[in-house]
């Protein structure tokens, strides 16, 4: 286990006449690689036989070392050049994480060919195909890749891809290129020349946002954004370089958390990335547990719902618990705040196994920031803390209400424009070039900016009741999750243009209370929820914070209906749209399913 040599927060702050605060780190930014290929060359030279990527293959695992990765990346890149590919010919990826996908990612970056990894469900779920078409028509790719020609046939055969060259690893359809065949490419001077031109400004990727408020937005990712972000991590968390990191990860590469942060953190520090083909959903999490019984990491990156399921599983499996925590340096969560009971359970289990607690922390960022922008790196974090600006990031905090601030950022890992979207650009940056995030934060200690900030939801999720009273939905959600803890997966706060605040509650998948297919009918579960909610029904804040009614959802958020994003967070707008009838039931006082919460004013 690496030493917990944490870097103390050091922050420079200034206050403008209008109350706006400017924050930036006093920690210097360390060395920045020219491009991602520099990392690959380094480790292929220094530790050629070390395993870089692993994935399930039958009952065992397929592995590829750093030297093999470099050889295959160069061979594939040479083949792509021979096909006429380059900086002006984007490549779309339909399938999720995999060794071949990783080789393609590095090969395209090696020659400056933009990669566009899309969420798997766009190809696998017919109802999501319109988003696939939208993204394809936006980037106009010259190449489309899928790991399996049969599994992704619906995506590969879309009319929008009719004239696009297809590249497939297995079950290769007629007319498509075989991935194995392209690995026979012969690197030469053309490849060397192409790679020599790949500097910080080269476009590495285009990532699409989840599109929770409309069509997905294309977010360009330059080589500089990727390499600066890893230098920021190392300046704040030198433990990543103290020993080669090992990460077991299921998260999708179409999202910035895993596709940028986790992948490049492992690559830049010469570690090993073990691809978990399970997911934190019913029927697939058992596969994750099976994988963890064979391989565990030194760093754990995940979303809160996965940690909730993991805690439940580890409590029932002492051997797996001992294995999971034995060599763990860090527990990192993102996507939402980690419930207090899950945080405590992880601390307790780690202490039982090793006598100490690994670093537990989070950061804040967006697809637009590659992603890390604020990091809590000095130890002692609690759930919701997102820390201070990373080195080289300029942060503007604009007073919003009382002690709440809107956060805006700019820096070398922050975009300055979206992909082919001038209308979006016009409303996404202020007149000083700061990215307008619409996220809100609060200081942990306003008298000490170096203590960092807490995430306080999205300003755009705030709403007004019919009385005109403003409601901070994120605050209510966090307080509700804190009291319901293990009983729920998540909640949606309602009340826009209504008389009072309500909650649509999604029970924890680990509990699965009895239901009628639409709402929960389990009396014991209902009583537990109502009893705990007494703590959030009548606080001093009055109608702006008082929850008056709830409805318990029988069906978990649907990926098919875009109610949950590829990264596992709720798409509130989609939930309120798809469950409009249930929302009406929530506010129908004659409907017995709508439960009135005690403590009225």
C-alpha positions as CSV (number, residue, x, y, z in Angstrom):
1,X,0.0,0.0,0.0
2,X,1.4,3.4,-1.0
3,X,2.1,6.0,1.7
4,X,-0.6,8.5,2.3
5,X,1.5,11.5,1.4
6,X,-1.3,14.0,0.7
7,X,-0.6,17.5,-0.8
8,X,-2.2,20.2,1.3
9,X,-4.6,22.6,-0.4
10,X,-3.0,25.9,-1.2
11,X,-5.3,28.5,-2.7
12,X,-5.0,32.1,-3.8
13,X,-8.3,34.1,-3.6
14,X,-9.5,37.6,-4.5
15,X,-12.9,39.3,-4.2
16,X,-14.2,41.6,-6.8
17,X,-16.4,44.7,-6.1
18,X,-19.6,42.8,-7.0
19,X,-18.8,40.0,-4.5
20,X,-17.5,37.6,-7.2
21,X,-14.6,35.4,-5.9
22,X,-11.6,34.4,-8.0
23,X,-9.8,31.2,-6.8
24,X,-6.8,29.4,-8.2
25,X,-4.3,26.9,-6.9
26,X,-0.9,27.9,-5.7
27,X,0.5,24.5,-6.5
28,X,2.6,24.5,-9.6
29,X,1.6,22.3,-12.6
30,X,4.1,19.5,-13.2
31,X,5.5,18.3,-16.5
32,X,2.9,17.9,-19.3
33,X,3.3,15.2,-22.0
34,X,3.2,16.4,-25.7
35,X,0.6,13.7,-26.5
36,X,-0.8,10.4,-25.3
37,X,1.7,8.5,-27.5
38,X,4.5,9.8,-25.3
39,X,3.1,7.9,-22.4
40,X,2.8,4.7,-24.4
41,X,6.3,4.9,-25.8
42,X,7.7,5.5,-22.3
43,X,6.2,2.5,-20.7
44,X,6.8,0.2,-23.7
45,X,10.5,1.1,-23.2
46,X,10.7,1.0,-19.4
47,X,8.3,-1.9,-18.6
48,X,7.6,-3.7,-21.9
49,X,6.2,-6.9,-20.3
50,X,3.9,-5.2,-17.8
51,X,0.2,-5.8,-18.6
52,X,-1.6,-2.6,-19.7
53,X,-5.1,-3.9,-20.5
54,X,-7.0,-7.0,-19.4
55,X,-10.5,-8.2,-20.4
56,X,-12.6,-11.3,-19.9
57,X,-12.1,-14.0,-22.5
58,X,-14.2,-17.2,-21.8
59,X,-13.5,-18.3,-18.3
60,X,-10.1,-16.5,-18.2
61,X,-8.6,-13.2,-19.3
62,X,-7.1,-11.7,-22.4
63,X,-4.0,-9.6,-21.6
64,X,-1.9,-7.2,-23.6
65,X,1.4,-5.8,-22.4
66,X,2.8,-2.3,-23.0
67,X,5.2,-3.5,-25.8
68,X,2.4,-5.4,-27.5
69,X,0.1,-2.4,-27.2
70,X,2.6,-0.1,-28.9
71,X,3.2,-2.6,-31.6
72,X,-0.5,-3.0,-32.3
73,X,-1.2,0.7,-32.1
74,X,1.5,1.5,-34.6
75,X,0.4,-1.3,-36.9
76,X,-3.3,-0.2,-36.8
77,X,-2.3,3.5,-37.2
78,X,-0.3,2.6,-40.3
79,X,-3.3,0.7,-41.8
80,X,-5.6,3.6,-41.1
81,X,-3.2,5.9,-42.9
82,X,-3.1,3.5,-45.8
83,X,-7.0,3.7,-45.9
84,X,-6.7,7.5,-46.3
85,X,-7.6,8.2,-42.7
86,X,-6.3,11.2,-40.7
87,X,-7.2,14.4,-38.9
88,X,-10.2,15.1,-41.2
89,X,-11.8,11.7,-41.0
90,X,-13.4,11.0,-37.5
91,X,-14.0,7.5,-36.3
92,X,-17.1,6.6,-34.5
93,X,-17.2,3.7,-31.9
94,X,-20.4,1.9,-31.2
95,X,-19.3,-0.6,-28.6
96,X,-18.0,-0.2,-25.0
97,X,-14.6,-0.7,-23.3
98,X,-12.4,-3.5,-24.7
99,X,-8.8,-4.1,-25.6
100,X,-9.4,-3.6,-29.3
101,X,-11.3,-0.3,-28.6
102,X,-8.3,0.8,-26.5
103,X,-5.9,0.0,-29.3
104,X,-8.1,1.9,-31.7
105,X,-8.3,4.9,-29.3
106,X,-4.5,5.1,-29.1
107,X,-4.0,4.5,-32.8
108,X,-6.3,7.3,-33.8
109,X,-4.7,9.7,-31.3
110,X,-1.3,8.6,-32.7
111,X,-2.1,10.0,-36.1
112,X,-4.5,12.8,-35.1
113,X,-7.7,11.1,-36.2
114,X,-10.6,12.2,-33.9
115,X,-12.3,9.3,-32.1
116,X,-16.0,9.6,-31.2
117,X,-17.0,6.9,-28.7
118,X,-20.8,6.7,-28.4
119,X,-22.9,5.2,-25.7
120,X,-23.6,1.5,-26.4
121,X,-27.3,1.9,-25.9
122,X,-27.6,4.2,-28.9
123,X,-26.9,1.0,-31.0
124,X,-28.4,-1.7,-28.8
125,X,-31.7,-0.1,-27.8
126,X,-34.0,0.8,-30.8
127,X,-35.6,3.7,-29.0
128,X,-32.2,5.4,-28.7
129,X,-31.3,5.1,-32.3
130,X,-32.3,8.6,-33.1
131,X,-29.4,9.8,-30.9
132,X,-27.0,7.6,-32.8
133,X,-28.2,9.2,-36.1
134,X,-27.9,12.7,-34.6
135,X,-24.3,12.1,-33.5
136,X,-23.3,10.5,-36.8
137,X,-24.8,13.3,-38.9
138,X,-23.0,15.8,-36.7
139,X,-19.5,14.5,-37.0
140,X,-19.7,12.8,-40.4
141,X,-17.3,9.9,-39.7
142,X,-15.2,8.1,-42.3
143,X,-15.0,5.0,-40.1
144,X,-17.3,3.2,-37.7
145,X,-16.0,0.5,-35.3
146,X,-17.9,-2.2,-33.3
147,X,-16.5,-5.1,-31.3
148,X,-19.1,-7.6,-32.5
149,X,-20.8,-7.4,-35.9
150,X,-23.8,-9.4,-34.7
151,X,-24.4,-7.6,-31.4
152,X,-24.1,-4.2,-33.0
153,X,-25.7,-5.0,-36.3
154,X,-28.6,-2.6,-35.7
155,X,-26.1,0.3,-35.3
156,X,-23.8,-0.7,-38.1
157,X,-26.7,-1.0,-40.5
158,X,-28.2,2.5,-39.8
159,X,-28.8,4.4,-43.0
160,X,-26.7,7.3,-41.5
161,X,-23.7,4.9,-41.7
162,X,-24.4,3.5,-45.2
163,X,-21.4,5.1,-46.8
164,X,-19.0,4.8,-43.9
165,X,-16.2,2.2,-43.7
166,X,-17.0,-0.5,-41.1
167,X,-14.3,-2.0,-38.9
168,X,-15.3,-5.0,-36.7
169,X,-13.4,-7.3,-34.4
170,X,-15.6,-10.4,-34.3
171,X,-18.5,-11.7,-36.5
172,X,-17.2,-9.5,-39.2
173,X,-20.1,-8.8,-41.7
174,X,-19.6,-8.9,-45.5
175,X,-18.0,-5.7,-46.8
176,X,-16.5,-4.7,-43.4
177,X,-12.8,-4.5,-42.5
178,X,-11.5,-7.1,-40.0
179,X,-9.7,-5.6,-37.0
180,X,-7.2,-8.5,-37.1
181,X,-6.4,-7.7,-40.7
182,X,-5.6,-4.1,-40.0
183,X,-3.2,-5.2,-37.2
184,X,-1.0,-6.4,-40.1
185,X,-0.1,-2.8,-41.1
186,X,3.6,-2.0,-41.6
187,X,4.8,1.1,-39.7
188,X,7.2,3.3,-41.7
189,X,8.2,6.9,-42.4
190,X,4.6,8.0,-43.2
191,X,3.5,6.9,-39.7
192,X,6.5,8.6,-38.1
193,X,5.8,11.8,-39.9
194,X,2.1,11.8,-39.0
195,X,2.9,11.2,-35.4
196,X,5.5,13.9,-35.3
197,X,2.8,16.4,-36.1
198,X,0.6,15.5,-33.1
199,X,1.1,18.3,-30.7
200,X,-1.0,19.8,-27.8
201,X,-3.6,21.4,-30.2
202,X,-4.4,18.2,-32.1
203,X,-7.9,17.0,-31.7
204,X,-7.9,13.6,-29.9
205,X,-11.6,13.0,-29.3
206,X,-15.1,14.3,-29.6
207,X,-17.2,13.2,-26.6
208,X,-21.0,13.7,-26.6
209,X,-22.8,14.8,-23.5
210,X,-25.7,12.8,-22.2
211,X,-28.2,15.2,-23.8
212,X,-30.3,15.5,-20.6
213,X,-31.6,18.9,-21.7
214,X,-31.9,18.4,-25.5
215,X,-29.7,16.8,-28.2
216,X,-26.2,15.7,-27.1
217,X,-23.5,18.3,-27.4
218,X,-20.2,17.4,-29.1
219,X,-17.3,18.3,-26.9
220,X,-13.9,18.4,-28.5
221,X,-11.0,17.0,-26.5
222,X,-7.5,18.1,-27.5
223,X,-4.3,16.3,-26.7
224,X,-3.5,19.2,-24.3
225,X,-6.7,18.7,-22.4
226,X,-5.9,15.0,-21.9
227,X,-2.2,15.5,-20.9
228,X,-2.7,18.6,-18.8
229,X,-5.4,16.8,-16.8
230,X,-3.1,14.0,-15.8
231,X,-0.4,16.5,-14.8
232,X,-3.0,18.2,-12.6
233,X,-3.8,14.8,-11.0
234,X,-0.1,14.1,-10.3
235,X,0.5,17.6,-8.8
236,X,-2.3,17.0,-6.3
237,X,-2.2,13.3,-5.8
238,X,1.4,12.0,-6.2
239,X,0.3,8.6,-4.9
240,X,-0.7,7.8,-8.5
241,X,3.0,7.8,-9.5
242,X,4.3,6.2,-6.3
243,X,3.5,2.8,-7.7
244,X,1.8,1.5,-10.9
245,X,-1.9,1.9,-10.3
246,X,-4.2,-1.1,-10.9
247,X,-7.8,-0.2,-11.6
248,X,-10.8,-2.6,-12.1
249,X,-13.4,-0.5,-14.1
250,X,-16.8,-1.1,-15.7
251,X,-17.6,2.5,-16.6
252,X,-18.3,3.4,-20.2
253,X,-15.5,5.0,-22.4
254,X,-18.2,7.2,-24.0
255,X,-18.1,9.2,-20.8
256,X,-15.3,11.4,-19.7
257,X,-14.9,9.8,-16.3
258,X,-13.6,6.4,-17.5
259,X,-12.7,7.2,-21.2
260,X,-10.4,10.1,-20.2
261,X,-9.7,10.1,-16.5
262,X,-9.3,6.4,-15.6
263,X,-7.8,5.2,-18.9
264,X,-5.2,8.0,-19.1
265,X,-4.4,7.8,-15.4
266,X,-3.4,4.2,-15.8
267,X,-1.6,4.8,-19.1
268,X,0.3,7.9,-17.9
269,X,1.5,6.1,-14.8
270,X,2.4,2.8,-16.3
271,X,-0.4,0.9,-14.5
272,X,-2.9,-1.9,-15.4
273,X,-6.5,-1.4,-16.4
274,X,-8.7,-4.4,-15.8
275,X,-12.0,-4.2,-17.7
276,X,-15.0,-5.3,-15.8
277,X,-17.8,-6.5,-18.1
278,X,-20.3,-6.4,-15.3
279,X,-22.5,-3.4,-14.4
280,X,-24.2,-2.1,-11.2
281,X,-27.6,-3.3,-12.3
282,X,-29.8,-6.3,-11.5
283,X,-28.5,-9.4,-13.3
284,X,-25.1,-7.9,-14.2
285,X,-23.6,-7.0,-10.8
286,X,-22.9,-10.7,-10.1
287,X,-20.4,-10.6,-13.0
288,X,-18.6,-7.7,-11.3
289,X,-18.3,-9.7,-8.1
290,X,-17.0,-12.6,-10.1
291,X,-14.4,-10.4,-11.7
292,X,-13.4,-8.9,-8.3
293,X,-12.9,-12.4,-6.9
294,X,-10.1,-12.8,-9.5
295,X,-8.7,-9.3,-9.7
296,X,-8.9,-6.2,-7.5
297,X,-7.3,-2.8,-7.8
298,X,-5.1,-0.4,-5.8
299,X,-7.5,2.4,-6.8
300,X,-11.2,2.2,-6.9
301,X,-13.2,4.6,-9.2
302,X,-17.0,4.2,-9.2
303,X,-20.4,5.9,-8.9
304,X,-22.5,5.8,-5.7
305,X,-25.0,3.2,-6.9
306,X,-22.2,0.8,-7.5
307,X,-20.6,1.4,-4.1
308,X,-24.1,0.8,-2.5
309,X,-24.3,-2.6,-4.2
310,X,-20.7,-3.4,-3.4
311,X,-21.0,-2.6,0.3
312,X,-24.0,-5.0,0.5
313,X,-22.0,-7.7,-1.2
314,X,-18.9,-7.3,0.9
315,X,-20.9,-7.5,4.1
316,X,-22.0,-11.0,3.0
317,X,-18.6,-12.2,1.7
318,X,-15.7,-11.8,4.2
319,X,-13.1,-13.3,1.8
320,X,-14.0,-10.8,-0.9
321,X,-14.0,-7.9,1.6
322,X,-10.5,-8.8,2.7
323,X,-9.3,-9.1,-0.8
324,X,-10.9,-5.8,-2.0
325,X,-9.4,-3.6,0.8
326,X,-6.1,-5.4,1.3
327,X,-4.1,-3.2,-1.1
328,X,-6.4,-0.3,-1.7
329,X,-4.9,3.2,-1.7
330,X,-7.9,5.3,-2.8
331,X,-11.7,5.2,-3.0
332,X,-13.0,7.8,-5.5
333,X,-16.6,8.5,-6.3
334,X,-18.2,10.8,-8.9
335,X,-21.6,11.4,-10.5
336,X,-23.4,12.2,-7.3
337,X,-22.6,12.5,-3.6
338,X,-21.8,9.2,-1.8
339,X,-24.5,8.5,0.8
340,X,-23.3,8.9,4.4
341,X,-24.1,5.3,5.4
342,X,-22.1,3.9,2.4
343,X,-19.2,6.2,3.2
344,X,-19.2,5.0,6.8
345,X,-19.5,1.3,5.8
346,X,-16.5,1.6,3.5
347,X,-14.4,3.2,6.2
348,X,-15.5,0.6,8.7
349,X,-14.7,-2.3,6.4
350,X,-11.3,-0.9,5.4
351,X,-10.4,-0.5,9.1
352,X,-11.5,-4.1,9.9
353,X,-9.2,-5.4,7.1
354,X,-6.1,-3.2,7.2
355,X,-6.4,-1.2,10.4
356,X,-6.6,2.1,8.4
357,X,-8.7,3.9,5.9
358,X,-7.6,4.5,2.3
359,X,-8.0,8.0,1.0
360,X,-11.6,8.7,0.2
361,X,-12.3,11.6,-2.0
362,X,-14.0,13.1,-5.1
363,X,-13.5,15.9,-7.6
364,X,-15.6,18.1,-9.8
365,X,-15.5,18.5,-13.5
366,X,-17.5,18.1,-16.7
367,X,-17.0,16.6,-20.2
368,X,-16.0,20.2,-21.1
369,X,-13.1,20.1,-18.6
370,X,-11.6,16.7,-19.5
371,X,-12.8,16.1,-16.6
372,X,-11.0,17.0,-13.3
373,X,-11.2,20.7,-12.5
374,X,-11.5,20.8,-8.7
375,X,-9.9,18.1,-6.6
376,X,-10.1,17.4,-2.8
377,X,-6.5,16.1,-2.3
378,X,-5.4,16.9,1.2
379,X,-7.3,14.1,3.0
380,X,-10.1,14.4,5.5
381,X,-12.9,14.8,3.0
382,X,-16.5,14.0,3.7
383,X,-19.2,13.2,1.2
384,X,-20.0,16.1,-1.1
385,X,-16.6,17.8,-0.8
386,X,-15.0,18.5,-4.2
387,X,-12.0,20.4,-3.0
388,X,-10.2,23.3,-4.6
389,X,-9.1,24.3,-8.2
390,X,-6.5,22.1,-9.8
391,X,-3.2,23.7,-10.9
392,X,-3.6,26.1,-13.9
393,X,-7.4,26.3,-13.5
394,X,-9.0,29.8,-13.0
395,X,-12.2,29.6,-11.0
396,X,-14.9,32.3,-10.8
397,X,-17.5,32.0,-8.0
398,X,-20.5,34.3,-8.6
399,X,-22.9,34.9,-5.6
400,X,-26.2,33.2,-6.3
401,X,-28.1,33.2,-3.0
402,X,-26.9,33.5,0.6
403,X,-23.8,31.3,0.8
404,X,-24.3,29.6,-2.6
405,X,-22.2,30.4,-5.6
406,X,-22.4,29.6,-9.4
407,X,-19.0,28.2,-10.5
408,X,-17.3,29.1,-13.8
409,X,-13.9,27.9,-15.0
410,X,-11.3,28.4,-17.6
411,X,-7.8,26.8,-18.2
412,X,-5.8,24.6,-20.5
413,X,-8.1,21.6,-19.9
414,X,-11.3,23.5,-20.5
415,X,-12.9,23.8,-23.9
416,X,-13.3,27.2,-25.6
417,X,-16.0,26.1,-28.0
418,X,-18.2,23.1,-28.7
419,X,-18.1,21.0,-31.9
420,X,-19.9,22.7,-34.7
421,X,-22.3,24.5,-32.4
422,X,-22.0,28.3,-32.6
423,X,-25.5,28.7,-31.1
424,X,-24.4,26.7,-28.0
425,X,-21.1,28.6,-27.8
426,X,-22.9,32.0,-27.6
427,X,-24.6,31.1,-24.3
428,X,-21.9,28.8,-22.8
429,X,-19.1,31.3,-22.2
430,X,-19.1,34.7,-20.5
431,X,-17.3,37.8,-21.7
432,X,-14.1,36.8,-19.9
433,X,-14.0,33.4,-21.5
434,X,-15.1,31.4,-18.5
435,X,-17.2,28.3,-19.1
436,X,-20.7,28.8,-17.7
437,X,-21.4,25.5,-15.9
438,X,-24.7,26.2,-14.1
439,X,-23.4,24.2,-11.2
440,X,-23.5,25.5,-7.6
441,X,-21.1,25.2,-4.7
442,X,-20.8,26.2,-1.1
443,X,-17.7,26.8,0.9
444,X,-16.8,24.2,3.6
445,X,-15.6,27.2,5.7
446,X,-16.1,30.6,4.1
447,X,-13.4,32.1,6.3
448,X,-10.9,29.6,4.8
449,X,-11.1,29.1,1.0
450,X,-8.3,26.5,1.2
451,X,-10.8,24.2,3.0
452,X,-12.5,23.8,-0.4
453,X,-16.1,23.7,-1.5
454,X,-19.0,21.3,-1.6
455,X,-21.0,20.6,-4.6
456,X,-24.5,22.0,-4.2
457,X,-26.4,20.9,-7.3
458,X,-27.3,22.5,-10.6
459,X,-28.8,25.9,-10.6
460,X,-30.9,24.9,-13.6
461,X,-32.6,22.3,-11.4
462,X,-34.0,24.9,-9.0
463,X,-37.6,25.8,-9.5
464,X,-40.4,27.9,-8.0
465,X,-43.6,26.8,-6.4
466,X,-46.9,28.5,-7.4
467,X,-46.5,30.9,-4.6
468,X,-43.3,32.2,-6.2
469,X,-41.1,30.5,-3.5
470,X,-37.7,29.4,-4.9
471,X,-36.8,25.8,-4.2
472,X,-33.2,24.5,-4.2
473,X,-33.9,21.0,-5.4
474,X,-30.3,19.7,-4.9
475,X,-30.2,20.6,-1.2
476,X,-33.5,18.8,-0.6
477,X,-32.3,15.8,-2.6
478,X,-29.1,15.5,-0.6
479,X,-30.9,15.9,2.8
480,X,-33.4,13.2,1.7
481,X,-30.7,10.8,0.6
482,X,-28.9,11.3,3.9
483,X,-31.9,10.2,6.0
484,X,-33.1,7.4,3.7
485,X,-29.6,6.0,3.2
486,X,-29.7,2.3,2.2
487,X,-33.5,2.3,1.5
488,X,-33.2,4.2,-1.8
489,X,-31.2,4.4,-5.0
490,X,-32.1,8.0,-5.7
491,X,-34.9,10.6,-5.5
492,X,-36.3,13.3,-7.8
493,X,-37.6,16.5,-6.2
494,X,-40.8,17.9,-7.7
495,X,-43.0,20.9,-7.3
496,X,-42.4,23.3,-10.2
497,X,-45.6,25.3,-10.6
498,X,-47.2,23.3,-7.8
499,X,-48.3,24.3,-4.3
500,X,-45.8,22.1,-2.5
501,X,-42.7,19.9,-2.8
502,X,-42.9,16.3,-3.5
503,X,-40.5,13.4,-4.1
504,X,-40.5,10.5,-6.6
505,X,-38.5,7.9,-4.7
506,X,-36.6,5.0,-6.4
507,X,-36.0,2.2,-3.8
508,X,-32.6,0.5,-3.6
509,X,-32.3,-2.4,-6.0
510,X,-30.8,-4.4,-3.1
511,X,-34.1,-4.2,-1.2
512,X,-36.7,-4.6,-4.1
513,X,-39.9,-4.0,-2.0
514,X,-43.2,-5.5,-3.1
515,X,-45.0,-3.5,-5.7
516,X,-47.9,-3.7,-8.2
517,X,-45.7,-3.0,-11.2
518,X,-46.1,0.7,-11.0
519,X,-45.8,1.8,-7.3
520,X,-44.4,0.2,-4.1
521,X,-47.1,-1.6,-2.0
522,X,-44.8,-3.0,0.7
523,X,-46.3,-1.7,3.9
524,X,-43.1,-2.3,6.0
525,X,-41.0,-0.5,3.5
526,X,-43.4,2.4,3.3
527,X,-43.5,2.8,7.0
528,X,-39.7,2.9,7.2
529,X,-39.5,5.6,4.5
530,X,-42.2,7.8,6.2
531,X,-40.6,7.4,9.6
532,X,-37.2,8.6,8.3
533,X,-38.6,11.4,6.3
534,X,-39.8,13.1,9.4
535,X,-36.4,14.6,9.5
536,X,-36.9,16.6,6.3
537,X,-40.6,17.4,6.3
538,X,-40.7,20.5,8.5
539,X,-37.3,22.3,8.8
540,X,-37.1,25.9,9.7
541,X,-36.9,27.0,6.1
542,X,-40.7,26.6,5.6
543,X,-42.3,25.8,2.3
544,X,-39.0,26.2,0.3
545,X,-37.6,23.1,2.0
546,X,-40.6,21.2,3.4
547,X,-41.4,17.9,1.6
548,X,-45.1,17.3,1.7
549,X,-45.8,14.2,-0.4
550,X,-44.0,11.2,-1.9
551,X,-44.6,8.5,-4.5
552,X,-42.6,5.3,-4.4
553,X,-41.5,4.1,-7.8
554,X,-41.7,0.4,-8.6
555,X,-39.7,0.7,-11.8
556,X,-36.0,1.7,-11.6
557,X,-34.8,4.5,-13.9
558,X,-34.8,3.3,-17.6
559,X,-31.8,3.5,-19.8
560,X,-34.0,2.9,-22.8
561,X,-36.1,6.0,-22.0
562,X,-32.9,8.0,-21.3
563,X,-34.0,8.3,-17.6
564,X,-30.5,7.4,-16.6
565,X,-27.4,8.5,-18.4
566,X,-24.5,6.3,-19.5
567,X,-22.6,7.5,-16.4
568,X,-25.4,6.3,-14.1
569,X,-26.8,9.7,-13.0
570,X,-30.5,10.6,-13.2
571,X,-31.8,12.5,-16.2
572,X,-34.5,14.5,-14.2
573,X,-36.1,16.1,-17.3
574,X,-36.6,12.7,-18.9
575,X,-38.0,11.1,-15.7
576,X,-40.5,13.9,-15.3
577,X,-41.5,13.5,-18.9
578,X,-41.7,9.7,-19.1
579,X,-43.5,9.5,-15.8
580,X,-45.9,12.4,-16.3
581,X,-48.9,10.3,-15.3
582,X,-47.2,9.2,-12.1
583,X,-46.3,12.8,-11.4
584,X,-50.0,13.7,-11.6
585,X,-50.8,10.8,-9.2
586,X,-48.2,12.3,-6.8
587,X,-50.2,15.5,-6.6
588,X,-53.7,13.9,-6.7
589,X,-54.9,14.0,-3.1
590,X,-57.6,11.4,-3.9
591,X,-55.0,8.8,-5.0
592,X,-54.0,6.5,-2.2
593,X,-50.6,5.9,-3.8
594,X,-49.6,9.6,-3.1
595,X,-48.4,9.5,0.5
596,X,-48.7,12.6,2.6
597,X,-45.7,13.2,4.7
598,X,-46.1,14.4,8.3
599,X,-45.0,17.6,9.9
600,X,-47.1,20.1,7.9
601,X,-47.0,23.8,8.5
